[in-house]
Amino acid sequence: YAKERLDAEVLLKKFICDIETVQRIIYVAALESFRAAKKAFWKIKIAVKETLAIDHCGGPASLEIAALNYIACHKDLYDVCCSVQEVIGCMNVNPKLPCPENVDFTVINCFIRELCHLAFSMQTLCPPLDVAFGVDGELFNRRMYYRSCDSDFTAPFVAYHVWPALMENGIVLVKGEVVTRKMVQVSEAAAVAVVSCLVK
């Protein structure tokens, strides 16, 4: 999804000059898209299992597999538009995304839609795939993340996340991307952001 991410960055940079804010927005969009898609998948799977159970002769395990196969073949059951609206709504109230008033996250709705479709499809796999949720200030984990090129490569702490790691049963399949800085730098950056908001 490198091209789609870059396209989303280009769209956001028309309104936001701070690359950190742009990258934070894209990261949160990825997390929220997976969360919304997983919730929608869970609801659909319950409904499908209830329907299939009427004529199902096997046990719970085979019913689970039958439901996954059915959903994988009938992805039109997924109302992706509803998930996109949910993601944008969550992003609009996220305190970590200080966005100018003239910016609406619908500018990247195509990117969010693709992420939701991808996340939903990954839930039909056995086992399903998920993304790792990162926390600013956590210790850098080289098994889970790459450092972004503008990182302080001697810093042990994650300043912010650029892209989540792809996981399967707690095992990293594809590393995510983070920016690392020393904690003093992270604190100073946060202070500058707060002051700039107060000045505005």
NORNORFEN-V265297 format. One record per pair of residues at least 4 apart in sequence whose ideal C-beta (glycine too) atoms are under 7 Angstrom apart, sorted by the first residue. I is the first residue (numbers start at 1). J is the second residue. D is the distance in Angstrom with one decimal. If there is no record, write none. Layout:
I_J_D, I_J_D
//
This chain:
1_5_5.6, 2_6_6.4, 3_7_6.3, 4_8_6.4, 4_111_5.7, 4_114_5.9, 5_9_6.4, 5_26_6.0, 6_10_6.5, 7_11_6.7, 7_111_7.0, 8_12_6.4, 8_26_5.6, 8_108_4.7, 8_111_4.2, 9_13_6.0, 9_22_5.6, 9_26_6.6, 11_107_5.1, 11_108_5.8, 12_16_5.4, 12_22_4.6, 12_25_6.1, 12_107_6.8, 12_108_6.6, 13_22_6.0, 15_100_6.3, 15_102_6.5, 15_103_4.4, 16_21_5.3, 16_22_5.4, 16_100_6.7, 16_103_6.4, 18_22_6.8, 19_23_6.2, 20_24_6.2, 20_160_6.4, 21_25_6.4, 21_98_7.0, 22_26_6.7, 23_27_6.3, 23_162_4.9, 24_28_6.3, 24_96_6.4, 24_97_6.3, 24_160_5.8, 25_29_6.2, 25_97_5.8, 26_30_6.7, 27_31_6.7, 27_161_4.9, 27_162_6.0, 27_163_6.3, 27_164_6.8, 28_32_5.9, 28_91_5.9, 28_94_6.0, 28_96_6.9, 28_97_6.1, 29_33_6.1, 29_87_6.6, 29_91_6.6, 29_108_6.4, 29_111_6.7, 29_112_5.5, 29_115_6.6, 30_34_6.7, 30_115_5.8, 30_131_6.4, 30_163_6.8, 30_164_5.6, 31_35_6.3, 31_131_6.5, 31_133_6.3, 31_164_6.2, 32_36_6.1, 32_87_4.4, 32_90_5.0, 32_91_6.2, 33_37_6.1, 33_87_5.4, 33_112_5.6, 33_115_3.6, 33_116_4.8, 33_119_5.5, 34_38_6.0, 34_119_4.3, 34_130_6.6, 34_131_5.1, 35_39_6.5, 36_40_6.4, 36_83_4.1, 36_86_4.7, 36_87_5.2, 36_116_6.3, 37_41_6.1, 37_83_5.7, 37_116_4.8, 37_119_3.6, 37_120_4.3, 37_123_6.9, 38_42_6.3, 38_119_6.7, 38_123_6.0, 39_43_6.8, 40_44_6.4, 40_78_6.0, 40_83_5.5, 40_120_6.7, 41_45_6.0, 41_120_5.6, 41_123_4.1, 42_46_6.7, 43_47_6.7, 44_48_6.1, 44_71_6.1, 44_77_5.3, 44_78_6.6, 45_49_6.1, 45_67_5.5, 45_71_6.4, 46_50_6.5, 47_51_6.6, 48_52_6.1, 48_67_4.7, 48_70_5.5, 48_71_6.0, 49_53_5.9, 49_63_6.0, 49_67_4.7, 52_56_5.3, 52_63_6.3, 52_66_5.5, 52_67_6.0, 52_70_6.8, 53_63_6.2, 56_63_5.2, 56_66_6.7, 58_62_3.3, 58_63_6.3, 60_64_6.3, 61_65_6.7, 62_66_6.2, 63_67_6.3, 64_68_6.5, 65_69_6.3, 66_70_6.3, 67_71_6.4, 68_72_6.2, 68_124_5.3, 68_126_6.2, 69_73_6.5, 70_74_6.0, 71_77_6.5, 71_124_5.5, 72_124_4.0, 75_120_6.9, 75_121_7.0, 78_120_5.2, 80_84_6.2, 80_113_5.8, 80_116_5.1, 80_117_6.0, 81_85_6.5, 82_86_6.4, 83_87_6.3, 83_116_4.5, 84_88_6.4, 84_109_5.7, 84_112_5.2, 84_113_5.3, 84_116_6.1, 85_89_6.2, 86_90_6.4, 87_91_6.3, 87_112_5.2, 88_92_6.4, 88_105_4.8, 88_106_6.0, 88_109_6.8, 88_112_6.9, 90_94_6.4, 91_97_6.1, 91_105_4.9, 92_105_6.4, 98_197_6.1, 99_103_4.8, 108_112_6.0, 109_113_6.1, 110_114_6.7, 111_115_6.5, 112_116_6.3, 113_117_6.5, 114_118_6.3, 115_119_6.1, 116_120_6.2, 117_121_6.4, 118_122_6.4, 119_123_7.0, 122_128_5.9, 122_129_4.0, 123_128_4.7, 125_129_6.0, 127_168_5.9, 127_169_5.2, 129_166_6.0, 129_167_6.8, 129_168_5.5, 129_173_6.9, 130_167_5.1, 131_164_3.8, 131_165_6.7, 131_166_6.1, 131_167_6.6, 132_144_6.3, 132_164_5.4, 132_165_4.3, 132_167_5.4, 132_176_6.5, 134_138_6.4, 134_158_6.6, 134_161_4.3, 134_164_6.7, 134_178_7.0, 136_158_6.4, 136_159_6.8, 136_160_5.5, 137_157_5.8, 137_158_6.6, 137_186_6.6, 138_158_5.1, 139_156_5.9, 139_157_6.5, 140_145_6.6, 140_156_5.7, 140_157_6.6, 140_158_5.6, 140_178_6.7, 140_180_5.2, 141_145_6.0, 143_172_6.1, 144_165_4.8, 144_172_5.3, 144_175_6.2, 144_176_6.4, 145_165_6.4, 145_175_5.7, 145_176_4.9, 145_177_6.3, 145_178_4.6, 146_175_5.2, 146_177_5.1, 147_151_4.1, 147_153_6.0, 147_178_6.5, 147_180_5.4, 148_162_5.5, 148_177_5.5, 148_178_6.5, 148_179_4.6, 150_179_6.3, 151_155_6.9, 151_179_5.1, 151_180_4.4, 152_180_5.8, 152_181_5.0, 152_182_6.1, 152_185_6.9, 155_180_4.3, 155_181_5.0, 155_182_4.6, 157_180_6.3, 157_181_6.7, 157_182_6.9, 157_183_5.3, 157_186_6.4, 158_178_4.7, 158_180_5.8, 159_179_4.8, 159_180_6.2, 159_181_4.1, 159_186_4.8, 159_189_6.9, 160_179_5.5, 161_176_6.6, 161_178_5.2, 162_177_4.1, 162_178_6.1, 162_179_6.4, 163_176_5.0, 163_177_4.4, 164_176_4.7, 165_172_5.2, 165_174_6.6, 165_175_5.6, 165_176_3.6, 166_173_4.7, 166_174_4.1, 167_171_6.6, 167_172_6.1, 167_173_6.6, 168_173_5.3, 181_185_4.0, 181_186_5.2, 183_187_6.2, 184_188_6.3, 185_189_6.2, 186_190_6.5, 187_191_6.3, 188_192_6.4, 189_193_6.5, 190_194_6.5, 191_195_6.3, 192_196_6.2, 193_197_6.5, 194_198_6.5, 195_199_6.3, 196_200_6.5
//
